[in-house]
Amino acid sequence: MKIHFLGTNGWFCSETGETPCVLIDSEEAYVIFDAGNGLRKIDQWIIEPKPIYLFLSHFHLDHTYGFHLLPKFDFQQGMTIVTQRGGKAVLDQLVNRPFTCPIDRLRTPITIREVEPGHHVAPIPFECRLLVHADPCLGFRLRLENKVVSYCTDTGVCDAVVALAREADLLITECAWKERNQFSKWPHLAPEDGAEMAKAAGVKCLALMHFDARSYPTLAARFDAAERAKAIFPNTLAMIDDQLIEV
């Protein structure tokens, strides 16, 4: 199973990267986490007629910028967007005039599926829970090729992350703040926060992304953050755009 980190910045694009998007190429399907500007690159890697599922954590613009790029694609197998309750109304407004091309005018057929927190068996087996953020945000736990991948961003420290990441092969989470609780009313994680939750959950590998573009203006700053996390959880990676890992 190949995991492409297509956008690893948080908040805005900069010379260090684009806003969040992760593509998993598995035997069962292509799975996309979030639709930041990194979404523009998915057609470099989606080359087989496998199902495409996009799991949307929440509606902040750095996670949805990429929807205006949907007219670029022509995936005849279609794309299913998995979103929280009420998401269809939000996307019908956002992916529409006067902002961008309407969903029903796209070459790629789009299906929007709203889900409640809990366990689901379709379109593929997954679990989702609400995280701690300024606005409702879902974290996800997927089983693909008999491996578990958890994706939890944007969030503060919470039990939901640990539950979704329990004994996962890979936890993908965020590293927006350089210091813990930088802005308590806008929850995000510092390096130590993600490492402590990865350790508590017993994951095999921790991948940090969603580096706030202002707090982490250079890639060197990301790698320094990873070193801080490694002091707590040694198998930690600081992700950069276009990096590929295999699970």
N, C-alpha and C positions, 0 to 999 in steps of 0.2 A: 504494500500500500504506500503510495507516494503522496506526500503532503507539500504543496507549494504555498509558500508565504508570499502572496502577491502585493500586499500592502500592510506595513507594520507600524506606521505612524498613528498617533492619536491626535485628534483635533484638526490638524491641517497638514497638507502636503508640504514637503520641504526637500532640500537636497538629501536628506537622510531617508526619504521614502514617501510612499503614498498612504492614504488612509485605509482602514482595515478591510482586508479580504484574504481569506484562506481557501484554497481549493484542494480537496482530497480526491485522488484518483484511486478508487477501489474496484474490486471485481464486481460488486453489486451495482455501483452507481458513481456518478460524480456528485460530490457534496461540497457546497460552498458555504462558508460562514461569513456573513455580512457582505454589504455591498458598497464599501468605500470606493475610492478611485481606483484601487487595485483591481476592481472588477473588469476594467477595460482589457486586461490581459488573459481572461479565461479562454478566449478562442485560440490561444497558442497551445493550449493543453487539452481542451475538449475536442477530441478528434474521432471518437467512437460514438455510435448511436445509443449509448447507455443512458438511462434516466438521469436527469439533472435535478437536484434538490438544493434550494438555497434556504438556509436557516438564518433568519434575521433576529438578532438579539434585541434591538430596539430601534427607535426612529430618529435618534440624534443624527444631524446631517453628515457627520464624518463617517457614519455607518450606512448612509443611504445616498450619498453623492452619486454613486455609480449607476443608479437607476436611470439617469438621463442618457446613459450609454447603451441601454438595451436595444435601440434601433440598429446598433452596429452588428448585432448577432443574428444568425439564421440557423437556430437549432431546431430541426424539424421534429425531434422527439419531445420538444417542449421543455418547460421549466416549472417546477412546483416551488412556490415560495411558502415556507412555514413560518408563521408569525403568531404573535400573541393575540388574545381576544380583542376585537376591534381593529385589527390591523388592516383588514380589507378596506374599510372606509378611509383609513389614513393613506394607504397606497393608491386607492382610486383617486384621491385628491392630489397626492404628490406626483404620481406618474401620470400626468394629465396636463392639458392646457390650463393655464398659460405657462406652466413650468417646463414641460417637455412633451414628447410624443405620448399620446394616450396608450394605455395597455392594450386596448383592442385593435390598435393599428400596427402593432409590432409583427415582425416576421416570425418570431419565436412565440408559439402559443404559451400563455402564462396562466397557471392555476394558482390561486391563493388559498392556503389552508390555515385557518385559525385554530389554535390549540390552547388548552388550559394547562397549567402546571400538572405534571404527573407522568405516568408511563404510557407510551403509545407503541403500537405495532406497525403502523403504516405512516408514511410510505416506506420507511425502514424502521427497525426497532430503535427507539430513542426515549430518553427521559428529559424533561425540562423542569426547571424551578426558577422562581423569581429570585433575583440577586438584590443586593443593596446598592441602589443608585439614586440619582436625583429624579429620574423618571423610570417607570416600569421597564425592566430589562430581564430577559430570559438567558439563563445559562443552559447548556445542552450536554448530554452524555449519549454518545452513539456507539453502537457495536457494528463493526465492519470487518469482514475477513477474520472473525473471531477475535478481534482486538477492540479495545475500548479507547475512544478518544473523547476527551472532555474539552469544551470550549466555554470559558467563563470570562466575559468582558462585557460591559464595564461594571465594576463592582468594588465595594469595600470589603473588608474582612467579614465573612459570614459563614454560617453552618452549611448553607446551600452549596457553596463551592466545594467544601470538603465532602459532602454527600455525593455530589455529581462526579467528583474525581476519585472516589474510593477505589483503590487498586487499579487505576487506569494505566494503560500503557503509555499514554501521553496526556498531560494537562497543558492546554494552551490557555494562558491567562495574560493579564495586562500588567503593565509597569509604568503607569502614568506619572506618579509622583516620585520625586527624589527622596523626600522625607515622608515619614508616616503622618497621615492625617493633615496634609498640607492645607486642605480646605475641607473642613469637617462637614459642610453642607453640600459638598459635591464629591461623594465617596469614590475613591480610586485606591490603587495599591502602590506601595513602595516595594522595592526588591525583597526586603525581609518578609513582607506580608505574604507574597506569593510563595516564597520558599517555605514558610512555616505551615501554610495550608497544604502544600504538596507533601511535606513530611508527615503531617497529621493524617493525610489521606492514603499514604503508602503508595504514591504513584511511582512509575518507573522513570519517567522523564518529565521535566518541566520546561516549557518553551515560553519565554517572555516576549510579548509584543505590545502593540498599542502604547508605544513610548510617546508621551506628550511631546510634541514638536518644539515647544518652548522650553520645557524642563530638560530635554535631552537634545540639544542642538547638533551634536556630533555622534558618529557611531562609536567613537572612543568612550563617550559618556555611557552609552548602552553597555559596552563591555565591562566598564567599571561597575555598573549596577549588577551585572551577572556575577561578578566576583563577590560582591556583597551577599548575593543570594546563595552562592556556592558554599559560603561559610556555614550555612544552615542546611542546604540541600545540594549536595555536590553535583548531581546530574542535572544541571541547569544550563539552558542555552539562551542567549540573547539573539533573537531573530532579526534578520535584515531582509529587505525586499528581494524577491526572486530567489531566496534560499530554498533548497529542497532537502527534506529529510524523509527517511523511510522508516516505517514502523512494521 
